[in-house]
Amino acid sequence: MLGRILIVALLLTAVVAGGSIYYLQEYAYYETLSEERIIVTDLEGALQELPAEGIAAIDANSSPIRYRACFTTDLDTDALAAFEPYPEAEPLQGPRWFDCYDAGEIGAALEEGRATAYLSQRDVTYGIDRVLAIDSDGRGWVWHQINRCGEEVFDGHPAPEGCPPVPEGVARQ
């Protein structure tokens, strides 16, 4: 009898722990941002506001790479050519409830050439770039991505040549 009680207690503990972890990953730390603007870097390195409508954005203070945004724009291909491309773009999956952002769809659009990625802002926080992608139909998405400087420094290595100095307080493992 004692064995059954222990098994049931163990199973209940596992279910509660699993549900808690799921909730914390998908919902707990995210907040909806209001009055968000979409910024993009032009070919000369200047930040510009991108004309965008229907902006929906979320962020979480638990990680610098949890930012996601969706928008639409009516800029044509010629206008987009003035912005700095971001060839190493890899969209990161967002929470399932943020319906307008699907990393699989964005990645497929980038691979197929239907969408192009641009640098929104370099080093939003040290080692993290804000990247945006715009599809040929005018839909756009934004996410944070670890850049080459961040990859090295966050892995405990010195910053590679050409990277800005590592600020005080940036954790090295």
Helices and strands as residue ranges (DSSP letters): H 2-23, I 24-28, E 30-33, E 39-41, E 47-49, E 53-60, E 68-72, H 77-80, H 103-112, E 115-125, E 128-135, E 139-146, H 148-154
